Amino acid sequence: MTTTAAEPAAAASPREQRRRQRQELGRAQILDAAEAAFSRKGFHETTVAEIAALAEFSVGAVYGFFADKDDLYAQVWLRRGAEFMDGMRAALGSDRPPRELMHDLADFQVAFFRDHAAFARLFLRTAGPVIGPLGATEGTVAGNYTEAMTLQRELFRVGAAAGELRRGDPEVLASMFSGLVAAFQASDPGVAGLAVATGHRMPLTELHAILDAAFAPG
């Protein structure tokens, strides 16, 4: 008897499920270590042996998960980039007024980098979309950056049309927004590994006031 319906995939056994969970945990642990090491020393000065020691794995075990140091570096960016873009889409996905969405977006970005302080330091170290040896994943990382700026431009375009945000070139306004949030991050003692921290954490309400002063209609 012939059937056109796809046969259901066999469920993984409990043993296989546990094996996969261990693999996922191990991979995440190595990526956490790589993120921390790259944020402190940069790509070129970091070694796979240092990452392995920090993750409490052997060098051979690290190579069981990743092809080489370039692959590790790329996967750090891919992991956090995917998480960041999901959060940006969610922050801008409600029907709240544009000015409130601007605050929501700033709050998300600040919280994301506070939660992932090592990645924040790595991001500040690179200071731009060209970030190093990404190989075949360079297009994905560049695409994330392009989408993030597109979402911000659209926020300012819609906000200006609604009379809630200042008029101007949306690309310039989006870049200004990124610069203000980045400056806020660089002064945050929780993430400021490359800049002089202020010693205290500026409240988000103060950041909101700065953004309102910069982007409220004149």
Summary of the structure (lengths in Angstrom):
residues: 218
radius of gyration: 20.9
end to end distance: 73.9
largest distance: 74.1
contacts: 613
relative contact order: 0.11
helix: 71%
strand: 0%
